[in-house]
Amino acid sequence: MFTGIVEELGEITAVETLDDACRFRLRGPVVTEGARHGDSIAVNGVCLTVVDHEGDEFTADVMAETLNRSSLGVLTIGSRVNLERSTAVGARLGGHIVQGHVDGTGEILERKPSEHWELVRISLPADLARYVVEKGSITVDGISLTVVDAGPDFFTVSLIPTTLALTTLGLKQPGDPVNLEVDVIAKYVERLLGAQGGTR
């Protein structure tokens, strides 16, 4: 489990393409400190498993399913990525409950800068719209954010200077893809209500 509080901006240092997968090597001095084989690290919101690590770099395998459901397939050498280690039991939940299981991808549609913050509009797949509500939580490229406005095919978020400076959302431009994970609690509630016929 993660909290959506990005620990550092990492970098892709190598990409090995396999038949039905790929292997990334990533640089991240913070997240590799004390890392072990099998540890979980979120890369742009996707939970990946550490295969190996040396110094401030680690490798992770990405299966075809993950490449198809996320934006990781567009990453190349030099791409910057958001990195977060799995949260420790008893640690502060600074963002919200994030699984690292991407539900779909969106696209940066518009950026409106202001003096102290920036409003970003992001496209939203139709099948995810029902889970996104005004002032609710959503994860964008692994970043826990609060929804400002929610439409049938888009939502907006406001980004403070810290988020702009320390995450990929400070770099991405209109047309760039982002990974989306909706609030898992909403999905469980929907499933439970469906199992009960929608009412009690």
C-alpha positions in Angstrom: 0.0 0.0 0.0 1.1 3.6 -0.7 -0.2 7.0 0.3 0.3 9.0 -2.9 3.0 11.2 -1.3 5.9 11.1 -3.8 9.3 10.7 -2.2 11.4 11.7 -5.1 11.7 12.3 -8.8 13.6 9.4 -10.3 14.9 8.7 -13.7 14.8 5.8 -16.2 18.4 4.8 -16.9 17.8 1.8 -19.1 15.0 0.0 -20.8 15.2 -3.7 -21.9 12.4 -4.8 -24.2 11.4 -8.5 -23.8 8.9 -10.6 -25.8 5.8 -9.8 -23.6 7.3 -7.4 -21.1 10.1 -5.0 -20.4 12.7 -4.3 -17.7 13.4 -0.9 -16.4 16.4 0.3 -14.6 15.6 3.4 -12.5 17.7 5.8 -10.5 16.3 6.9 -7.1 18.7 7.5 -4.2 15.9 7.9 -1.6 13.8 4.8 -2.5 16.8 2.5 -2.9 18.1 3.2 0.6 17.7 -0.1 2.4 15.9 -1.6 -0.6 15.7 -5.4 -0.9 14.7 -7.9 -3.6 11.0 -8.2 -3.6 10.2 -4.7 -2.1 7.4 -2.7 -3.7 8.1 0.7 -5.2 5.4 2.8 -7.0 6.6 4.2 -10.3 4.3 6.9 -11.6 1.6 5.2 -9.5 2.3 1.7 -10.6 3.3 -0.8 -7.9 6.5 -2.6 -9.2 8.7 -5.2 -7.5 12.4 -4.6 -7.0 14.2 -7.3 -9.0 17.7 -6.1 -8.2 19.4 -3.0 -6.9 22.9 -1.6 -6.9 23.9 1.8 -5.5 21.1 4.3 -6.2 19.5 2.2 -9.0 17.1 -0.6 -9.1 15.5 -2.8 -11.8 11.8 -3.8 -12.1 10.0 -6.0 -14.6 6.8 -4.7 -16.2 4.4 -7.3 -17.7 2.3 -6.7 -20.8 -0.9 -6.2 -18.7 0.7 -3.3 -16.9 2.1 -1.8 -20.1 -1.4 -2.0 -21.7 -3.2 -0.5 -18.7 -0.8 2.2 -17.8 1.4 4.9 -19.4 4.7 3.1 -18.5 5.0 1.9 -22.1 5.9 5.4 -23.3 8.8 5.8 -20.9 12.3 6.0 -22.4 15.8 6.5 -21.1 15.9 9.9 -19.4 12.2 10.0 -18.5 11.5 11.4 -15.1 9.2 9.4 -12.8 7.5 9.7 -9.5 8.8 7.2 -6.9 7.3 6.1 -3.6 8.2 3.2 -1.3 5.4 1.2 0.2 4.1 2.7 3.4 5.2 1.2 6.7 2.6 0.0 9.2 2.1 2.8 11.7 3.3 5.5 9.4 1.3 8.7 8.8 -1.2 8.5 6.0 -0.3 11.8 4.4 -2.4 11.3 1.2 -5.0 8.6 0.9 -5.1 4.8 0.5 -3.3 4.0 -2.8 -2.8 0.5 -4.1 -0.6 1.1 -7.0 -3.1 -0.6 -9.3 -3.8 1.7 -12.2 -7.4 1.8 -13.3 -6.8 3.6 -16.6 -5.0 6.5 -18.2 -5.9 10.1 -18.8 -4.4 12.9 -20.7 -3.4 16.4 -19.7 -5.9 18.7 -21.4 -5.1 22.1 -20.1 -2.9 24.0 -17.6 -3.9 27.3 -16.1 -1.1 28.9 -14.1 -1.8 31.3 -11.3 0.5 33.2 -9.0 0.7 30.6 -6.3 -0.9 27.5 -7.8 -1.9 25.9 -11.1 -5.2 24.4 -12.3 -4.8 21.3 -14.4 -7.6 19.6 -16.4 -7.2 15.9 -17.1 -9.3 13.6 -19.3 -11.2 10.8 -17.6 -12.2 7.5 -19.1 -16.0 7.1 -19.1 -15.9 3.9 -17.0 -14.1 5.7 -14.2 -16.2 8.9 -14.1 -18.6 7.5 -11.5 -15.8 7.1 -9.0 -14.6 10.7 -9.2 -16.4 13.3 -7.2 -15.8 16.9 -6.3 -13.4 17.2 -3.3 -12.8 13.5 -3.4 -9.4 11.8 -3.8 -7.7 10.6 -7.0 -4.2 9.4 -7.7 -2.5 10.9 -10.8 0.9 9.4 -11.7 1.1 8.2 -8.1 0.3 11.6 -6.6 -2.6 11.8 -4.1 -4.7 14.8 -5.2 -8.0 16.4 -4.4 -10.5 16.7 -7.2 -11.6 20.4 -7.7 -14.3 19.7 -10.4 -15.5 16.5 -11.9 -17.2 16.3 -15.3 -18.4 13.3 -17.3 -15.1 13.0 -19.2 -12.7 15.2 -17.2 -11.6 16.4 -13.8 -9.5 19.2 -12.5 -6.9 19.4 -9.8 -5.0 22.4 -8.2 -1.3 22.0 -7.8 0.7 23.8 -5.2 4.3 24.9 -5.8 5.7 21.9 -3.9 3.8 19.4 -6.2 4.9 21.3 -9.3 8.6 21.3 -8.2 8.8 17.7 -6.8 6.7 15.6 -9.2 6.2 14.9 -12.9 3.1 17.1 -12.9 5.4 20.1 -13.0 6.9 18.8 -16.3 3.9 17.3 -18.2 2.2 19.3 -20.9 -1.1 19.0 -22.7 -1.2 15.8 -24.6 0.9 13.9 -22.2 -0.6 10.7 -20.6 -1.0 10.1 -16.9 -1.9 7.1 -14.8 -5.1 7.2 -12.9 -6.2 5.3 -9.8 -9.6 6.1 -8.3 -10.5 5.7 -4.7 -10.6 2.0 -3.9 -13.2 2.6 -1.2 -15.7 3.8 -3.8 -15.1 0.6 -5.9 -15.7 -1.6 -2.9 -18.9 0.3 -1.9 -20.2 -0.1 -5.4 -19.5 -3.8 -5.4 -21.2 -4.4 -2.0 -24.3 -2.4 -2.9 -24.5 -4.3 -6.2 -24.4 -7.6 -4.4 -27.3 -6.4 -2.2 -29.4 -5.3 -5.1 -28.5 -1.7 -4.7 -30.6 -1.0 -1.6 -31.2 -2.2 2.0 
